[in-house]
Amino acid sequence: MVNVIADEGGKHAPQEMEQFLPGGGMNKYKIQPRKSDAEQALANNDFDPFAMRDNEHPTTDNETLTHLLKASLGTGILGMPFAFMYSGLVMGIIATIFTAFVCTHCSYVLVKCGHKLYYKTRRTKMTFAEIAEAAFQKGPKSLRGFAPVAKFSILFGLFLTYFGTCSVYTVIVAKNFEQVLEHWFDCEIESRVIICIMLVPLILIAWVPNLKYLAPVSMVANVFMGLGLGITFYYLVQDLPPIQERALFTLSTLPAFFSITIFAMEAIGVVMPLENNMKTPKNFLGICGVLSQGMSGVTLIYMLLGFLGYMRYGNATGESITLNLPIEEWPAQAVKVLIALAVYCTFGLQFYVCLEIVWDGIKEKCTKRPTFVNYVLRTVLVTAAVVLAISVPTIAPFMGLIGAFCFSILGLIFPVIIELVVHWDSGFGAGKWILWKNIIIILCGIGALVFGSHSAIKDIMKVYSTTTEAQ
């Protein structure tokens, strides 16, 4: 495809493959191949956002991969056997691959749109919210007024989700230690006391200055989670029943499977912070890029744990596979301790999303002592998350509702809307395949929103009805 551009006779630099049609004077025309936004920006301005990016502590590809694995291999993986109970063994494998593909594609779309907008805005890096704002600002005139709304919606949703996640992680760590301590000391231990004790360790991990220094912590978390999952797999392969005793395909409860799996895999909030801190950000994308490598490994682990967990325990599978492990045996106790430590080490990565949102909003007002203010902010945010966990130790069901609402919108719907706006002027491809593809993803996101919220509301009702009966 070529672009025909009128030339008013003024002098211009010779263009590659430039040709002149017959005719002189004012009727000269030049024909040149259509260039991408990146190529045009480089040709006209010599602007390369990746070469000009200045990170004080850039992360390598392996460090970024470590962070991505830790962000995706959260506590949600322990619910995969429960999800397979809703789908059946064969359908669970197929649906897990489909869910992973959609989540990975949405992350890919977000980063790809970010790379295009780097050239249009002459910026070297942007956050999720800034990408949405820039997409609308550079998009059709009728949509430019929505730029501030898009940015605020994403910032609010990300902060709400990841701040709540920090509180939930605090509760999860406390609950795991509570079960082990109660077994050993044969007495009841209030989880709120453990949460209070955790305040100082959580502040210390929140003080890790940046993702570069947080990489070893994520590596340790991966080791703890790997050991915990390894012991769990040991229990799962013991005394496996014949496959004929388990359902292979279950369609009636498949929406519940998707709601569990999407929220277990989704890590949209850490995608841009990871890309922004990379030494070689172009390596984040591609068939063999960091994103593809990380999500491929995550998908295999999710499928294996889900398949074996449901295969081993059938309809008795717990919401978390650790609930099926015998607490009186020391390997099962080790699983709970290892997973608690892994979640603690993951706290810093989840907290980084909240910190970045708040700090970006106030750093221009804190020019005198920015480092001191930054660490005070870290301490205040961690303290607030711990106070919330102490106030409502049954906060997990509520965060399930917020997570279902926010992750469906943030992780599935917003990235494809951004892609539609970015491609508005250049077109949606042959047969408008980008448009139709994104419509399907939006429908999947709405389905996850509805069914995920429904499941979370049922959990909330179950928790409080049980509390009322106990009283």
Order of alpha helices (4+ residues) and beta strands (2+ residues): beta-beta-alpha-alpha-alpha-alpha-alpha-alpha-alpha-alpha-alpha-alpha-alpha-alpha-alpha-alpha-alpha-alpha-alpha-alpha
